[in-house]
């Protein structure tokens, strides 16, 4: 298994992987959006790949000010094997290379499986914050 940045050729497999392994799959992920991400920041979408199979993903986005983590997913059959820890480590190393000091992640309140993964990686919920959103 190795970690690498996603390419445009990976997009169909990434979308299929997220349907299998990621929570909150009721949102509309599409090819154009993932390609736009890769073109804007070619190193942001980190994949854990075993042979030709995607077994993990994490978007490590940096906007020049803040570090954000999204779409942290590990294949259900490959969980608890250290893949998530490797993905988080790669994202954090990327952020440190930018001089960043803190990363944040958006995690659904009722996704207790993710709560364990994030807390295992040293992340803590900030109860004083709420996410405000507006569809565009």
Secondary structure as GFF3:
##gff-version 3
##sequence-region A 1 136
A	DSSP	beta_strand	2	5	.	.	.	ID=ss1
A	DSSP	three_ten_helix	8	10	.	.	.	ID=ss2
A	DSSP	alpha_helix	11	21	.	.	.	ID=ss3
A	DSSP	alpha_helix	31	40	.	.	.	ID=ss4
A	DSSP	beta_strand	45	50	.	.	.	ID=ss5
A	DSSP	beta_strand	53	62	.	.	.	ID=ss6
A	DSSP	beta_strand	67	74	.	.	.	ID=ss7
A	DSSP	three_ten_helix	76	78	.	.	.	ID=ss8
A	DSSP	alpha_helix	83	97	.	.	.	ID=ss9
A	DSSP	beta_strand	103	105	.	.	.	ID=ss10
A	DSSP	alpha_helix	112	120	.	.	.	ID=ss11
###
